[in-house]
């Protein structure tokens, strides 16, 4: 039997007690959809509904924030990233039976409508009605979406109903990365090397770094819009821009998002507030990375501490 080291015991002592996971999700504003999916509205949806601004995805890709459905088809993840605001300490099992894509799309839309029902009296009627007919879906929330075995069919079902589709993956399931063709495919790349990856992302399997490298190769052969996302944690993975560039070149993405870790949620028990880089530090790192890649900074949003790189220094909205 494995005996915990002193370091492991100390780490365990810093983890807050996780109550009933389903109750916790509801308390955090999630709405469960079907038997294993979930929907959650973000801060920017509410602001957009009231005409008070949109998130950086609106500036970068033309996404209307109050018409965006943020969901996940599974709450399970195969990494325990230190910077994740979610309760990664809570183990989530796979369901006995998977819901169909048709069931998930229908239940997620209904869940979104329930979540925004309270805005009916505080937002302009026109915007509230628009929000009840979402047209963008971000398949990224809590859990790794590529663990859902019918993800390609789920993407197609959303698109069949008129959605633009964004899938955000950690790249650890390359076979699924090869099969999906969303409007834009994101892949997180949060380390320039294996050692940093294992320290920051706490993978549940030693082979996941190799899987990530394979996914980068798969992305390099895809023709749909691709983006690499880096979450910078000061003092941990905010290193070696040349190393990141070597990996990113394999994927040949249209965009690279360089974003600060935000000291929120359960990550506060794992990382100090000082691990959150300033916007100026993010932009400085992004410029170094851009120089190595031959990309240019296309835009930046200070409130979100994010910079966008593209090959031609421009943004391009989705149709």
SULTAMO-V882070 format. One record per residue. N is the residue number from 1. RES is the residue in one small letter. SS is DSSP state (hx for helix, st for strand, lp for the rest). OMEGA is omega in degrees with one decimal (* if undefined). Layout:
n	res	ss	omega
N	RES	SS	OMEGA
N	RES	SS	OMEGA
//
This chain:
n	res	ss	omega
1	x	lp	-179.4
2	x	lp	176.1
3	x	lp	-179.1
4	x	lp	174.9
5	x	lp	177.9
6	x	hx	-180.0
7	x	hx	179.3
8	x	hx	178.7
9	x	hx	178.4
10	x	hx	178.5
11	x	hx	-178.6
12	x	hx	-179.2
13	x	hx	-179.0
14	x	lp	-177.2
15	x	lp	179.0
16	x	lp	178.9
17	x	lp	-179.0
18	x	lp	176.8
19	x	lp	175.3
20	x	lp	-170.2
21	x	hx	-179.5
22	x	hx	178.4
23	x	hx	178.8
24	x	hx	179.9
25	x	hx	-180.0
26	x	hx	178.8
27	x	hx	-179.2
28	x	lp	175.5
29	x	lp	175.7
30	x	st	169.8
31	x	st	180.0
32	x	st	-178.5
33	x	st	-175.0
34	x	lp	-175.5
35	x	lp	-176.1
36	x	lp	178.5
37	x	st	179.7
38	x	st	178.4
39	x	st	176.4
40	x	st	175.0
41	x	lp	-179.7
42	x	lp	178.8
43	x	hx	-174.1
44	x	hx	176.5
45	x	hx	179.3
46	x	hx	179.7
47	x	hx	179.6
48	x	hx	179.1
49	x	hx	-178.3
50	x	lp	180.0
51	x	lp	-175.6
52	x	lp	177.3
53	x	lp	-179.5
54	x	lp	-179.4
55	x	lp	-176.3
56	x	hx	177.9
57	x	hx	176.3
58	x	hx	179.1
59	x	hx	-175.1
60	x	hx	-169.1
61	x	hx	178.2
62	x	lp	-180.0
63	x	lp	174.9
64	x	lp	-168.8
65	x	hx	-176.9
66	x	hx	175.8
67	x	hx	-176.7
68	x	st	177.6
69	x	st	-179.4
70	x	st	-174.0
71	x	st	173.4
72	x	st	177.4
73	x	lp	175.0
74	x	lp	-179.7
75	x	lp	-178.5
76	x	lp	175.7
77	x	lp	180.0
78	x	lp	172.7
79	x	st	175.2
80	x	lp	-174.1
81	x	lp	-179.0
82	x	lp	-174.9
83	x	lp	-176.5
84	x	lp	-179.7
85	x	lp	-177.6
86	x	lp	-180.0
87	x	lp	-176.5
88	x	lp	179.4
89	x	lp	180.0
90	x	lp	-179.7
91	x	lp	179.3
92	x	lp	-178.4
93	x	lp	174.6
94	x	lp	178.2
95	x	lp	176.8
96	x	lp	177.6
97	x	lp	-179.6
98	x	lp	172.5
99	x	lp	178.7
100	x	lp	175.9
101	x	hx	179.2
102	x	hx	178.5
103	x	hx	-177.3
104	x	hx	-179.4
105	x	hx	-179.9
106	x	hx	-178.1
107	x	hx	179.5
108	x	hx	177.3
109	x	hx	178.2
110	x	hx	178.8
111	x	hx	178.2
112	x	hx	-179.3
113	x	hx	177.1
114	x	hx	-178.3
115	x	hx	-177.0
116	x	lp	-177.5
117	x	hx	-179.1
118	x	hx	179.5
119	x	hx	-175.3
120	x	hx	-177.9
121	x	hx	-174.9
122	x	lp	-179.1
123	x	lp	174.3
124	x	lp	-175.0
125	x	hx	-177.5
126	x	hx	-179.6
127	x	hx	179.4
128	x	hx	178.2
129	x	hx	175.5
130	x	hx	-178.5
131	x	hx	178.3
132	x	lp	176.0
133	x	lp	-175.6
134	x	lp	-178.1
135	x	lp	174.5
136	x	st	174.3
137	x	st	173.7
138	x	st	-179.1
139	x	st	-174.3
140	x	lp	-177.4
141	x	lp	178.1
142	x	lp	-174.5
143	x	lp	-179.6
144	x	lp	-172.6
145	x	hx	-178.3
146	x	hx	174.1
147	x	hx	175.8
148	x	lp	-170.3
149	x	lp	-177.8
150	x	lp	-178.2
151	x	hx	178.0
152	x	hx	179.3
153	x	hx	177.8
154	x	hx	177.5
155	x	hx	-179.4
156	x	hx	-179.2
157	x	hx	175.5
158	x	hx	-178.7
159	x	hx	176.1
160	x	hx	179.7
161	x	lp	171.2
162	x	lp	-179.1
163	x	lp	159.9
164	x	st	-171.1
165	x	st	174.7
166	x	st	174.2
167	x	st	177.9
168	x	st	-175.7
169	x	st	173.8
170	x	lp	174.0
171	x	lp	-175.0
172	x	lp	178.3
173	x	lp	-172.8
174	x	hx	180.0
175	x	hx	178.4
176	x	hx	176.4
177	x	hx	-179.7
178	x	hx	-173.0
179	x	hx	-173.3
180	x	lp	-179.9
181	x	lp	178.6
182	x	lp	176.8
183	x	lp	174.9
184	x	st	-178.8
185	x	st	176.9
186	x	st	168.0
187	x	st	176.8
188	x	st	176.0
189	x	lp	-169.0
190	x	lp	176.4
191	x	lp	177.5
192	x	lp	-177.6
193	x	lp	-176.2
194	x	hx	-176.7
195	x	hx	179.2
196	x	hx	178.9
197	x	hx	-177.8
198	x	hx	179.6
199	x	hx	-173.0
200	x	hx	-172.4
201	x	hx	175.3
202	x	lp	-177.5
203	x	st	-179.9
204	x	lp	178.8
205	x	lp	-177.6
206	x	lp	-175.8
207	x	lp	-173.0
208	x	hx	177.4
209	x	hx	176.3
210	x	hx	178.1
211	x	hx	179.3
212	x	hx	178.9
213	x	hx	176.6
214	x	hx	178.1
215	x	hx	176.0
216	x	hx	178.1
217	x	hx	179.0
218	x	hx	178.5
219	x	hx	-178.6
220	x	hx	-179.1
221	x	hx	-178.0
222	x	lp	-179.0
223	x	lp	179.0
224	x	lp	-178.5
225	x	st	-175.5
226	x	st	177.1
227	x	st	171.7
228	x	st	179.5
229	x	st	176.8
230	x	st	173.1
231	x	st	-175.2
232	x	st	175.6
233	x	lp	-175.6
234	x	lp	178.8
235	x	lp	-178.3
236	x	lp	-177.2
237	x	lp	-179.6
238	x	lp	-172.7
239	x	lp	166.1
240	x	lp	177.2
241	x	hx	177.6
242	x	hx	177.9
243	x	hx	175.0
244	x	hx	-176.6
245	x	hx	179.8
246	x	hx	179.0
247	x	hx	-177.8
248	x	hx	179.5
249	x	hx	179.6
250	x	hx	-177.1
251	x	hx	-179.8
252	x	lp	-175.7
253	x	lp	173.7
254	x	lp	-176.0
255	x	st	170.2
256	x	st	175.3
257	x	st	177.5
258	x	st	-170.6
259	x	st	178.1
260	x	st	164.6
261	x	lp	177.7
262	x	lp	-174.3
263	x	lp	-173.7
264	x	lp	172.0
265	x	hx	-174.8
266	x	hx	178.3
267	x	hx	-178.5
268	x	hx	177.4
269	x	hx	-177.6
270	x	lp	-174.8
271	x	lp	176.2
272	x	lp	179.0
273	x	hx	-178.7
274	x	hx	178.9
275	x	hx	-178.6
276	x	lp	-179.2
277	x	lp	176.8
278	x	lp	178.0
279	x	hx	179.7
280	x	hx	178.7
281	x	hx	177.5
282	x	hx	-178.8
283	x	hx	178.9
284	x	hx	178.3
285	x	hx	-179.7
286	x	hx	179.2
287	x	hx	177.5
288	x	hx	179.7
289	x	hx	179.6
290	x	hx	179.6
291	x	hx	179.7
292	x	hx	-176.9
293	x	hx	-170.7
294	x	lp	175.4
295	x	lp	176.7
296	x	st	175.1
297	x	st	-178.1
298	x	st	-179.2
299	x	st	175.2
300	x	st	178.8
301	x	st	-172.5
302	x	hx	-176.2
303	x	hx	178.6
304	x	hx	-179.4
305	x	lp	-176.3
306	x	st	174.8
307	x	st	179.6
308	x	st	175.2
309	x	st	173.1
310	x	st	-176.1
311	x	lp	-177.4
312	x	lp	179.7
313	x	lp	-179.0
314	x	lp	172.4
315	x	lp	-178.9
316	x	lp	-177.8
317	x	lp	174.1
318	x	lp	177.6
319	x	lp	*
//
